[in-house]
Amino acid sequence: MPADPLFDRLARALVGRYALVRELGRGGMATVYLGTDVKLERRVAIKLLAPATRAYLGSDRFQREVLLAAQLSHPHIVPLFEADEADGFLFYVMEYIEGESLEDRLTREGPLPVEEAVRITTEVGDALQYAHETGVIHRDVKPANILLSRGHAMVSDFGIAKLIDAQSSSGGTSLTGFGTALGTPEYMSPEQVRGERRLDARSDVYSLAAVLYAMLAGAPPFNASTVQAVFAQVLSDPPPPIRTRCPNIPPHLDAALERGLAKEPQDRPPTARAFVEALRTPPAEKRLRRSLPRPRAWVAIGSGTLAALLAWVFWHRSAVPTPPGMVVVPAGVYLVGGVPWRESTSVRLDSLFIDSTEVTVAEYERYLTATGGARPWTQSPPDQWPVTGVQWSEAVAYCAWRARGGRLPTEDEWEATARGPAGLRYPWGTVWQRGRANADWLRDTFAPAGAETLGRSWVGAVDLIGNAWEWTATAARDPGGRPGHVIKGGAFDTPPANATAAFRAVFPERRSWLGHTGFRCAHNVYPP
């Protein structure tokens, strides 16, 4: 592989601060490297802008822009740590997110299922709404800037954002300059293409609608062989109706996309939240909701299932934020068991947070580096795989190290996460559907944690079935009377009969048995 002079030069310039590891990606404006923060011993992504950008962007203005974006703190926004200049290069440092970009996913798989496309749009829209309320617009919302990690979407590259407030209208100098069209042509709003000086949240709404269109159709609404041709289409042509490319799309999504891609800002939803809300609920249902009286307080109801579902629906109104990478399982009554060695019963559980995916090799590696622990492997597996070969006591120690109050979920809590209040056989329903989980030799080995999103449970957790068995906190005895702890969910080679949410096995602390066993962490929403 030929030497990269930029890599070598930047590595020398950052000695003592960051150690460069390898290139992660390259585009026309920047190159991204994986690095290590020398002092904090954490992995970071270092984005090096093309040398030519310094001439028109300027070091001081660039650092002010990134400093603005670094103030953003949101579960679906990639954190920015710093921006600086070294040896004439402009760069900024972000948290390294394990996963892949939405662009990579679309290139590999093509159009996404409607439910998943809407979920990703909702998470990105939530991040944009927060940024807009803070006074920042993104200006370059596109699949390449949306990272998919642990079953969730995170927005990156707020580094060239623009102030929404009165900075420019009061006569001050705009931080991104006048008349500079920053963005990616296929996802730029008409006002961006025109080079308008003042952009607001509705420009990001347009770009978000274009991203949703691409997720559903497999390609953005406008595409051509030259940038000028794309610009002409964005300014003049109506977008091809999404129904021509995705015939089964619900009518309310079709209407929401048409509004989101309107040529004039005043014809679009005024906020990212308004656009996302239009995706969630058909207009007729919205009118019905407005006509119903709003309950003033919780009342006792006879159905534990209904109570748990309502608790989940209204969870986001709670004052307790969900930690990044986790999902919430609300308090309620859940049906568990139902196999010959564990009778079916209903249990009442308190609300808890649980990882949305299995703990990865890379995450466990960081723990071992920090604590000096021994690695459970002889050859390091891929970073994105679920970590396996970890003994029960080691999994308990990891969860406690990662977060205060961290622990393994109990068997009942694990089943509630997978089965929901109705006690489903699988996270997706009552019938085995090949392709929804990495089980029954769908693949001949592990998949990256969070890859099988079609098997998502009712609260948004993935990989509960297949990929790797998972430890629980529940102690039990195996059929021979030997003590151990319950594992759940099956692995990539588990047949469908055993890859159910109710199935259980009991394993001892014997590493040679644990090559297909991993874990995920949990902790209480409200400390006991």
GUDREN-982465 format. One record per residue (C-alpha): x, y, z; residue number from 1; residue in three letters. Coordinates in steps of 0.001 Angstrom, whole numbers, plus 524288, in hexadecimal, padded with zeros to 5 digits. Example, Ala and Ser with C-alpha at 12.3 -4.5 7.8 and 13.67 -1.06 7.14 Angstrom:
<nodes>
- c1;c2;c3;n;res
- 8300C;7EE6C;81E78;1;ALA
- 83566;7FBDC;81BE4;2;SER
</nodes>
This chain:
<nodes>
- c1;c2;c3;n;res
- 80000;80000;80000;1;MET
- 80627;80D27;7FC08;2;PRO
- 80A14;8165C;806EA;3;ALA
- 800CC;8216A;80A2D;4;ASP
- 808C7;82DF5;80B89;5;PRO
- 7FD6B;834EB;81225;6;LEU
- 7FC5D;829FD;81C34;7;PHE
- 80AE0;82A8D;81F21;8;ASP
- 80B44;8395E;81FDA;9;ARG
- 7FF55;83A42;828A2;10;LEU
- 80462;82F3D;83141;11;ALA
- 810EC;836E5;83399;12;ARG
- 80971;84378;83641;13;ALA
- 800C2;83CEA;84072;14;LEU
- 80B53;83586;847D1;15;VAL
- 808A9;8360C;85666;16;GLY
- 7FA42;83943;85462;17;ARG
- 7F4AA;82F02;84B59;18;TYR
- 7FA31;8229B;84583;19;ALA
- 7F507;81FE4;837DC;20;LEU
- 7F113;811CC;8353D;21;VAL
- 7EB52;810F0;82796;22;ARG
- 7E2CB;817B9;81D8E;23;GLU
- 7D428;81603;81F74;24;LEU
- 7CF0F;81D25;8137F;25;GLY
- 7D20E;82775;8095A;26;ARG
- 7C9EA;83174;80219;27;GLY
- 7CBD7;83D64;7F9BE;28;GLY
- 7CC9F;846B0;80554;29;MET
- 7D2DD;83E7C;81008;30;ALA
- 7D93F;831E4;81466;31;THR
- 7D579;82B04;82104;32;VAL
- 7DF4B;82369;82911;33;TYR
- 7DDCD;81A88;834B2;34;LEU
- 7E669;81F3B;83FC2;35;GLY
- 7E904;81DBF;84E34;36;THR
- 7E88C;828DE;857EF;37;ASP
- 7F5B2;826F9;85E91;38;VAL
- 7F1F6;82CEF;86BB5;39;LYS
- 7E446;82775;86D15;40;LEU
- 7E733;81A76;86657;41;GLU
- 7DABB;81AAA;85E5B;42;ARG
- 7D87B;81879;84FF1;43;ARG
- 7D48E;8245E;8480B;44;VAL
- 7D197;827F8;839FB;45;ALA
- 7DA30;832E2;834AC;46;ILE
- 7D4E2;83A28;828F1;47;LYS
- 7DF6B;840CF;820F1;48;LEU
- 7DA6F;84B25;81792;49;LEU
- 7E06B;84BC6;80A0C;50;ALA
- 7EC01;8552D;80A11;51;PRO
- 7E555;85E28;80044;52;ALA
- 7DA0D;860D4;8098D;53;THR
- 7E297;868A0;812CF;54;ARG
- 7E425;87392;808F3;55;ALA
- 7D5AF;876FE;8085D;56;TYR
- 7D120;871FD;8158B;57;LEU
- 7DBB1;87790;81E5B;58;GLY
- 7E0C7;8718E;82ADB;59;SER
- 7DA08;87A9C;8348B;60;ASP
- 7CCAF;879E4;82E03;61;ARG
- 7CDB9;86B20;82CA6;62;PHE
- 7D0CC;86974;83B0F;63;GLN
- 7C579;87265;83EF5;64;ARG
- 7BC1C;86A6B;83696;65;GLU
- 7C046;85D8D;83CA0;66;VAL
- 7C027;8637A;84A46;67;LEU
- 7B1F5;866E9;847E1;68;LEU
- 7AED7;858F7;843CA;69;ALA
- 7B668;85387;84F5C;70;ALA
- 7AC32;85966;8586B;71;GLN
- 7A21B;84FC9;85346;72;LEU
- 79F61;8445B;85C5B;73;SER
- 7950E;83ACE;857B2;74;HIS
- 793FA;82BDF;8570A;75;PRO
- 792E8;82C5A;8482A;76;HIS
- 79DE1;83622;84595;77;ILE
- 7AC0D;831DC;84498;78;VAL
- 7B389;8398E;84EFB;79;PRO
- 7BE20;842F0;84A6A;80;LEU
- 7C9F2;8445F;85344;81;PHE
- 7D291;84EC8;84D2F;82;GLU
- 7D6B2;855FE;840EE;83;ALA
- 7E463;85AB0;83E1F;84;ASP
- 7EEF6;85D23;8342F;85;GLU
- 7FB7E;85531;8335D;86;ALA
- 80657;856F5;82961;87;ASP
- 7FD26;85EE1;820DF;88;GLY
- 7F23A;854C1;82166;89;PHE
- 7E4AA;8575B;826C1;90;LEU
- 7DEE0;84BE8;82E12;91;PHE
- 7D4A5;848AE;83827;92;TYR
- 7D321;83D46;84157;93;VAL
- 7C69B;835A9;84396;94;MET
- 7C27A;829E7;84B5B;95;GLU
- 7C54C;81D8B;843C2;96;TYR
- 7B85B;816EC;840E9;97;ILE
- 7B8EB;80866;83E5E;98;GLU
- 7B013;80499;83342;99;GLY
- 7ADD3;8091B;82566;100;GLU
- 7A824;814C0;81E77;101;SER
- 79A75;814BB;818D3;102;LEU
- 7A0EB;816C9;80BA6;103;GLU
- 7A881;80A10;80D3F;104;ASP
- 79C1C;80306;8114A;105;ARG
- 79476;807FA;80583;106;LEU
- 79F9D;80497;7FC4D;107;THR
- 7A017;7F6BD;8019D;108;ARG
- 7919B;7F3CB;8035B;109;GLU
- 789E9;7FD9A;7FB51;110;GLY
- 77CA3;8028A;8001E;111;PRO
- 77958;8007A;80E6C;112;LEU
- 76C7A;7FBA3;81416;113;PRO
- 762DE;806B8;81652;114;VAL
- 762B9;804D2;82518;115;GLU
- 7717C;8059E;82626;116;GLU
- 7727A;81164;81D1D;117;ALA
- 7687E;818A2;8255E;118;VAL
- 76F80;814E4;831F3;119;ARG
- 77C95;81A0B;82CEF;120;ILE
- 77605;82674;82815;121;THR
- 76F9F;82842;8355B;122;THR
- 77C9C;82728;83C89;123;GLU
- 7837F;8305A;8331A;124;VAL
- 77806;839CD;833BC;125;GLY
- 778B4;839C7;84289;126;ASP
- 78733;83D52;841DC;127;ALA
- 784AD;84820;83800;128;LEU
- 77983;84DAD;8400C;129;GLN
- 7827B;84E93;84BD4;130;TYR
- 78D2B;8551A;843CA;131;ALA
- 7839B;85EC5;83DE0;132;HIS
- 77E7E;86272;84B4A;133;GLU
- 78C95;864A3;84F7C;134;THR
- 78ED7;86DBF;843FA;135;GLY
- 795F2;864C4;83A84;136;VAL
- 7923F;85F7E;82D3B;137;ILE
- 799B6;85463;82718;138;HIS
- 799E5;85848;818AC;139;ARG
- 79ECC;84AFC;81417;140;ASP
- 79500;84099;8184A;141;VAL
- 797B6;834BC;80FD6;142;LYS
- 7994D;825F7;81167;143;PRO
- 7A813;8271C;812A0;144;ALA
- 7A64E;82FB5;81EAB;145;ASN
- 79CD9;82661;82560;146;ILE
- 7A3B4;81B8F;82CC9;147;LEU
- 79CEA;80F02;830C9;148;LEU
- 7A1E8;8094B;83D79;149;SER
- 79C11;7FFC4;84747;150;ARG
- 78F08;8007E;8404E;151;GLY
- 78E06;80F58;840AD;152;HIS
- 79101;81AF4;837C4;153;ALA
- 79AA6;825AF;83B33;154;MET
- 79CD0;8323B;83382;155;VAL
- 7AABB;8368A;83108;156;SER
- 7B176;84228;82AC8;157;ASP
- 7AB42;84DDA;83135;158;PHE
- 7B8A6;8540E;82F43;159;GLY
- 7B43F;85CCE;823FC;160;ILE
- 7A78F;860F3;82A65;161;ALA
- 7A23F;86EAD;829D6;162;LYS
- 79C47;87708;83465;163;LEU
- 78D9C;878C7;832EB;164;ILE
- 78CD0;88439;83C21;165;ASP
- 78E83;8929B;8390B;166;ALA
- 79D42;891AE;836C1;167;GLN
- 79C08;89506;82867;168;SER
- 78F5A;89CA0;828CF;169;SER
- 7951D;8A60E;832C3;170;SER
- 7A03C;8A96D;82999;171;GLY
- 7AA52;89FF5;82F22;172;GLY
- 7B2D8;89753;826E4;173;THR
- 7ACD7;88A41;8239F;174;SER
- 7B554;87F4B;8286F;175;LEU
- 7B3FC;877A3;81BE8;176;THR
- 7B576;88342;81312;177;GLY
- 7ACD3;88938;808BD;178;PHE
- 7A800;8821E;7FCCA;179;GLY
- 7AF8C;875A2;7FF27;180;THR
- 7A75F;869AC;7FBDC;181;ALA
- 7ABBB;85F78;805A9;182;LEU
- 7A54A;8523F;804B0;183;GLY
- 7A377;84641;7FC2A;184;THR
- 79BF5;84934;7EF91;185;PRO
- 7922A;83DE9;7F014;186;GLU
- 78DFA;841A3;7FDDD;187;TYR
- 78F0B;8507F;7FD58;188;MET
- 782F3;858E0;7FEB0;189;SER
- 77F4C;8621A;7F385;190;PRO
- 7830E;86DD9;7FBDB;191;GLU
- 79072;867E5;7FE33;192;GLN
- 79220;865CF;7EF9A;193;VAL
- 78E9F;87410;7ED6C;194;ARG
- 7994B;877E6;7F70D;195;GLY
- 78FEF;87F31;7FFEA;196;GLU
- 7966B;8856F;80B98;197;ARG
- 78C2E;88260;815DB;198;ARG
- 78857;87452;817AD;199;LEU
- 77F7E;86F36;8225B;200;ASP
- 77AAD;86224;82773;201;ALA
- 77255;85FE2;81B58;202;ARG
- 77E9E;85DF7;8132B;203;SER
- 78269;85269;81BD0;204;ASP
- 77456;84D7F;81AF6;205;VAL
- 775AA;84CE2;80C28;206;TYR
- 78273;84558;80D3D;207;SER
- 77C8B;83C04;81734;208;LEU
- 7711E;8397C;80E03;209;ALA
- 77ACA;8369F;8030C;210;ALA
- 781D2;82CE9;80BE4;211;VAL
- 774FC;82626;80F26;212;LEU
- 771DB;825A0;8009C;213;TYR
- 77F1A;81F28;7FE29;214;ALA
- 77CB4;81520;808E6;215;MET
- 76FA2;8115D;802FC;216;LEU
- 77354;81205;7F493;217;ALA
- 781A1;80E3A;7F52E;218;GLY
- 785A7;81B29;7EEFA;219;ALA
- 7835D;829AD;7F1AB;220;PRO
- 7783C;830A7;7EAA4;221;PRO
- 78192;837BD;7E17B;222;PHE
- 78D73;831B7;7DB22;223;ASN
- 7951E;83543;7CEFB;224;ALA
- 7A28C;833D2;7C8FB;225;SER
- 7A704;841A5;7CC63;226;THR
- 7A573;84A90;7D809;227;VAL
- 79F85;85515;7CF6B;228;GLN
- 79520;84BAA;7CA92;229;ALA
- 791A3;847C9;7D880;230;VAL
- 790A4;85621;7DC50;231;PHE
- 7877C;8589E;7D0D6;232;ALA
- 77EBB;84D57;7D50F;233;GLN
- 77E74;851C2;7E33F;234;VAL
- 77A75;85F7C;7DF1D;235;LEU
- 770A4;85C3C;7D472;236;SER
- 76C06;84E16;7D3D5;237;ASP
- 761BE;84805;7DCB1;238;PRO
- 7671F;83C15;7E3CD;239;PRO
- 762AA;82F1F;7DDF1;240;PRO
- 7573F;82A3F;7E64D;241;PRO
- 75C61;820A7;7F043;242;ILE
- 7511E;81769;7ED0F;243;ARG
- 75739;814FB;7DFA4;244;THR
- 76324;80F37;7E666;245;ARG
- 75CFC;80A13;7F2EE;246;CYS
- 74EEF;80635;7EF81;247;PRO
- 74B2C;8016E;7FD17;248;ASN
- 74E4B;80DED;8045F;249;ILE
- 74318;812BD;80D15;250;PRO
- 73C12;81EBC;807AF;251;PRO
- 73F96;82751;81357;252;HIS
- 74E2D;824C8;810F8;253;LEU
- 74C7A;8282E;802B4;254;ASP
- 7460D;8350F;8068A;255;ALA
- 75062;83812;810D4;256;ALA
- 75B57;835F8;80701;257;LEU
- 754AF;83EAE;7FD0C;258;GLU
- 753EC;849A5;8071D;259;ARG
- 761C7;84778;80BE5;260;GLY
- 76722;8488A;7FE14;261;LEU
- 75F95;854DB;7FAA5;262;ALA
- 7677D;85ED4;7F2EE;263;LYS
- 763FC;86A4E;7FBB6;264;GLU
- 7672A;86A02;80A3A;265;PRO
- 759D2;86F51;80E20;266;GLN
- 75359;86363;807EC;267;ASP
- 75B03;859A9;81051;268;ARG
- 758B9;85590;81E6B;269;PRO
- 75E30;860B0;826AE;270;PRO
- 7667B;85807;82F6E;271;THR
- 76D07;84ACC;82F6F;272;ALA
- 763A5;846AD;83A39;273;ARG
- 757EA;84A2E;831C9;274;ALA
- 75D65;8423C;82673;275;PHE
- 75FE8;8365F;82F1B;276;VAL
- 75263;83764;8350F;277;GLU
- 74C7E;83708;8276A;278;ALA
- 7538F;82A22;82517;279;LEU
- 74E93;823D4;8317F;280;ARG
- 74018;82637;830F4;281;THR
- 73649;826E8;825B0;282;PRO
- 72E46;8339D;8259D;283;PRO
- 72197;82C85;828DF;284;ALA
- 727B5;8268B;83504;285;GLU
- 72D0D;833CD;83914;286;LYS
- 71F67;8398B;8386E;287;ARG
- 71A45;82E37;84095;288;LEU
- 724D6;8305E;84AD5;289;ARG
- 72190;83ECA;84BD6;290;ARG
- 71347;83B88;84DCC;291;SER
- 715F3;83287;85960;292;LEU
- 71710;837FF;86721;293;PRO
- 724D3;837E3;86CA8;294;ARG
- 725DE;82FA8;87901;295;PRO
- 7295E;83761;88525;296;ARG
- 72FC5;82C43;88C8D;297;ALA
- 732A5;81DC4;88BDA;298;TRP
- 727A2;81509;89039;299;VAL
- 727F1;806C3;893BF;300;ALA
- 7245D;7FE40;88836;301;ILE
- 721DB;7EFE8;887C0;302;GLY
- 72B04;7EC63;87CA0;303;SER
- 73969;7EC02;87FB2;304;GLY
- 73C33;7EB44;87126;305;THR
- 73523;7F7FD;86E73;306;LEU
- 73BC1;7FE8B;879E8;307;ALA
- 7494A;7FAC7;87528;308;ALA
- 7465F;7FF24;86746;309;LEU
- 74130;80C3E;86BCC;310;LEU
- 74CED;80DF9;8749A;311;ALA
- 755F6;80BBB;868FC;312;TRP
- 74E63;814FE;8601A;313;VAL
- 74F35;8200F;869EC;314;PHE
- 75CEB;81D07;86E84;315;TRP
- 7631F;8282F;86712;316;HIS
- 75B7A;831D7;86F5C;317;ARG
- 7630B;82D00;87B39;318;SER
- 76D70;83576;88171;319;ALA
- 7773C;82A2F;8814B;320;VAL
- 77EDF;829F1;87461;321;PRO
- 78216;81CFB;86E16;322;THR
- 790ED;81AD9;86DF5;323;PRO
- 7973C;81A01;86067;324;PRO
- 79784;80C34;85B18;325;GLY
- 78CB5;8078D;86434;326;MET
- 77DFE;80625;86392;327;VAL
- 773E4;80700;86E57;328;VAL
- 76B2D;7FBD0;87294;329;VAL
- 75FFD;80223;87A22;330;PRO
- 75A90;7FD2B;886D9;331;ALA
- 74F2A;7F3EB;88513;332;GLY
- 74A49;7E5F1;8852E;333;VAL
- 750E6;7DC82;87BCA;334;TYR
- 74E67;7CE81;87794;335;LEU
- 75ABD;7C62B;878FB;336;VAL
- 75E2F;7B7C8;8784D;337;GLY
- 755C4;7ADFF;87124;338;GLY
- 75F85;7A32F;86E55;339;VAL
- 75FAD;79595;8746E;340;PRO
- 76A30;79920;87E47;341;TRP
- 76449;7A64C;881E3;342;ARG
- 755A9;7A7F0;88325;343;GLU
- 74ED0;7B3DE;87DBD;344;SER
- 74BFA;7BE91;88784;345;THR
- 749BC;7CD3C;88872;346;SER
- 753A2;7D5C7;88F7E;347;VAL
- 75359;7E407;89344;348;ARG
- 75FFC;7EB38;89008;349;LEU
- 76538;7F8A8;8930E;350;ASP
- 769DD;800D8;88786;351;SER
- 777D4;7FEAA;8830A;352;LEU
- 78198;802AD;878C1;353;PHE
- 787DA;7F7EC;870A2;354;ILE
- 791E7;7F83F;865A8;355;ASP
- 78BCA;7F8C0;8583C;356;SER
- 7961C;7EF24;85338;357;THR
- 79FDD;7E57E;8588D;358;GLU
- 7AC9A;7EAD0;85E17;359;VAL
- 7B6BF;7EB13;85338;360;THR
- 7C4C5;7E679;852C7;361;VAL
- 7C973;7F492;851B8;362;ALA
- 7C1B1;7F8C8;85DA7;363;GLU
- 7C6E4;7ED89;865B0;364;TYR
- 7D4A3;7F030;860CB;365;GLU
- 7D3FE;7FE08;8664A;366;ARG
- 7CFFE;7F879;87367;367;TYR
- 7DB58;7EEE1;87363;368;LEU
- 7E4D6;7F9AE;86FB8;369;THR
- 7DFDF;80242;87ABE;370;ALA
- 7E006;7F78B;88507;371;THR
- 7EB74;7EF4C;88082;372;GLY
- 7E2C5;7E358;87F03;373;GLY
- 7E63F;7D73A;87743;374;ALA
- 7E06E;7D598;869C9;375;ARG
- 7D780;7C9CF;867F8;376;PRO
- 7DC83;7C775;85A2C;377;TRP
- 7E95F;7C349;85420;378;THR
- 7E6E0;7CA88;8474D;379;GLN
- 7DF6A;7D743;847EE;380;SER
- 7D1FE;7D620;8413D;381;PRO
- 7CC43;7E147;8391B;382;PRO
- 7C900;7ED55;84138;383;ASP
- 7BA90;7ED1A;83D94;384;GLN
- 7B7DC;7DF09;84162;385;TRP
- 7B15E;7DC32;84E5D;386;PRO
- 7BBB1;7D903;85869;387;VAL
- 7BB27;7CA92;85BFD;388;THR
- 7C2C2;7C153;8649C;389;GLY
- 7C03A;7CA32;87047;390;VAL
- 7BD27;7C375;87D1A;391;GLN
- 7B11C;7C770;884B3;392;TRP
- 7B8EE;7CE09;88F86;393;SER
- 7C0C3;7D594;88557;394;GLU
- 7B44D;7DA57;87EC4;395;ALA
- 7AF2C;7DED6;88BFC;396;VAL
- 7BBDD;7E63B;88E89;397;ALA
- 7BB77;7ECD1;8812B;398;TYR
- 7AD93;7F1D4;882F7;399;CYS
- 7B0D2;7F71E;89076;400;ALA
- 7BD0C;7FDD4;88B05;401;TRP
- 7B61D;803EE;87F6C;402;ARG
- 7AB94;80B2C;886F8;403;ALA
- 7A7DE;80D34;89508;404;ARG
- 79D84;8032E;89861;405;GLY
- 7A09A;7FB4F;88C24;406;GLY
- 79D29;7ECE2;88CB1;407;ARG
- 7986F;7E17F;88495;408;LEU
- 789C3;7E0B0;8821B;409;PRO
- 78234;7D628;88915;410;THR
- 77BF3;7CB86;880EC;411;GLU
- 76E9D;7D1C8;882F0;412;ASP
- 773C0;7DF21;87ECE;413;GLU
- 77A46;7D955;872CD;414;TRP
- 76DA2;7D2A2;86ECD;415;GLU
- 765BC;7DF12;87102;416;ALA
- 76F26;7E62F;867E7;417;THR
- 76DBA;7DBBF;85D7B;418;ALA
- 75F84;7D786;85ECA;419;ARG
- 7583E;7E396;86368;420;GLY
- 74C33;7E35E;86C12;421;PRO
- 74551;7D9B6;86305;422;ALA
- 74FEF;7CF6B;864D8;423;GLY
- 75318;7CDA4;85668;424;LEU
- 75AC0;7C1A8;85236;425;ARG
- 76466;7CA28;84AA8;426;TYR
- 76725;7D8D1;84B4F;427;PRO
- 7600D;7DA9B;83E4A;428;TRP
- 7543A;7D1DD;840B8;429;GLY
- 74FEA;7C3EC;842BE;430;THR
- 75549;7BD74;8366B;431;VAL
- 76377;7BAED;832AE;432;TRP
- 76786;7C37C;82727;433;GLN
- 774AD;7C06B;82156;434;ARG
- 77CB0;7CCAD;81F07;435;GLY
- 7785A;7D3EC;82B3C;436;ARG
- 7833D;7CE61;833BC;437;ALA
- 790DC;7C8F4;831D0;438;ASN
- 78CCD;7BB4B;835DB;439;ALA
- 78AB9;7AE18;82F4F;440;ASP
- 79761;7B063;827A4;441;TRP
- 7923F;7BC88;820BF;442;LEU
- 7A0A4;7C029;820D2;443;ARG
- 7ABAB;7B6B9;82379;444;ASP
- 7B0E6;7BEFB;82E9B;445;THR
- 7ADDD;7CAE8;836FF;446;PHE
- 7A865;7D75A;83109;447;ALA
- 7ABF3;7E515;8359E;448;PRO
- 7A424;7E849;841C7;449;ALA
- 797A1;7EF32;83DD2;450;GLY
- 79804;7EABB;82F9B;451;ALA
- 78B57;7E2DD;82FC4;452;GLU
- 78207;7EE4A;83187;453;THR
- 7765F;7E6F9;82BD3;454;LEU
- 775F8;7DF3B;8387C;455;GLY
- 7745C;7EB62;840DB;456;ARG
- 76C13;7E98B;84D08;457;SER
- 760A5;7F1FA;85158;458;TRP
- 769B2;7FB46;858D9;459;VAL
- 77407;7FBF0;84E2B;460;GLY
- 77E02;7F1E4;852CF;461;ALA
- 7846A;7E96F;84852;462;VAL
- 78BBB;7DC78;84800;463;ASP
- 783C2;7D6F0;85331;464;LEU
- 78200;7CAF0;84AC4;465;ILE
- 78E0E;7C535;84451;466;GLY
- 79BE1;7CA3A;84240;467;ASN
- 7A09F;7C6A4;85004;468;ALA
- 79A83;7C0D2;85C19;469;TRP
- 7996E;7CAB8;8671B;470;GLU
- 79C2C;7C990;87591;471;TRP
- 791AE;7CD89;87F3B;472;THR
- 792D5;7D030;88DC0;473;ALA
- 78A08;7C4A3;8910B;474;THR
- 79071;7B92E;89817;475;ALA
- 78B41;7AB84;89546;476;ALA
- 78F48;79D43;89438;477;ARG
- 790ED;7959A;887C9;478;ASP
- 789B8;788AA;8859D;479;PRO
- 794CC;7819C;88C78;480;GLY
- 79362;78A05;89895;481;GLY
- 79FE9;791C1;89655;482;ARG
- 79F2C;7A052;899FA;483;PRO
- 7A095;7AAFD;88FE5;484;GLY
- 79964;7B685;889FE;485;HIS
- 78EE4;7B796;87F96;486;VAL
- 79283;7BB2E;871A3;487;ILE
- 78852;7BF82;867BE;488;LYS
- 785C9;7C220;8596F;489;GLY
- 78DE9;7B85A;851DD;490;GLY
- 79982;7BA96;848DC;491;ALA
- 79BC0;7BADC;83A38;492;PHE
- 79B78;7ABFB;839A6;493;ASP
- 78F86;7A9E7;84262;494;THR
- 783B3;7A360;83BCE;495;PRO
- 77694;7AA85;83C42;496;PRO
- 770EB;7A157;8468F;497;ALA
- 77B1D;7A60B;85044;498;ASN
- 77C4E;7B3FA;84B4D;499;ALA
- 77012;7B8A0;85238;500;THR
- 76EFA;7C30B;85C95;501;ALA
- 76A30;7B94F;866B9;502;ALA
- 774B1;7AEF9;86474;503;PHE
- 77F5E;7AE5C;86ECA;504;ARG
- 78BE0;7A711;87171;505;ALA
- 7944D;7A6F0;87DA3;506;VAL
- 7A307;7A83E;87C3C;507;PHE
- 7ADCF;7A794;88674;508;PRO
- 7B9E9;7B056;8877F;509;GLU
- 7C129;7A821;87D79;510;ARG
- 7C79F;7B04F;872E6;511;ARG
- 7C90C;7A503;86971;512;SER
- 7BA29;7A47A;868A6;513;TRP
- 7B860;7B308;86625;514;LEU
- 7BD4B;7B4F8;8584D;515;GLY
- 7AF86;7B8BD;853C1;516;HIS
- 7AB2B;7BFCA;86028;517;THR
- 7AB40;7CE8B;86216;518;GLY
- 7A32D;7D820;869F9;519;PHE
- 79CBA;7E569;86AEB;520;ARG
- 79BBE;7EE62;876B6;521;CYS
- 7905D;7F483;87DF2;522;ALA
- 78DE7;7FD8D;88953;523;HIS
- 78231;802AF;890B4;524;ASN
- 77B72;80F07;88C19;525;VAL
- 778FE;81310;89A23;526;TYR
- 78384;80EAC;8A3D9;527;PRO
- 77E09;805EB;8AE99;528;PRO
</nodes>
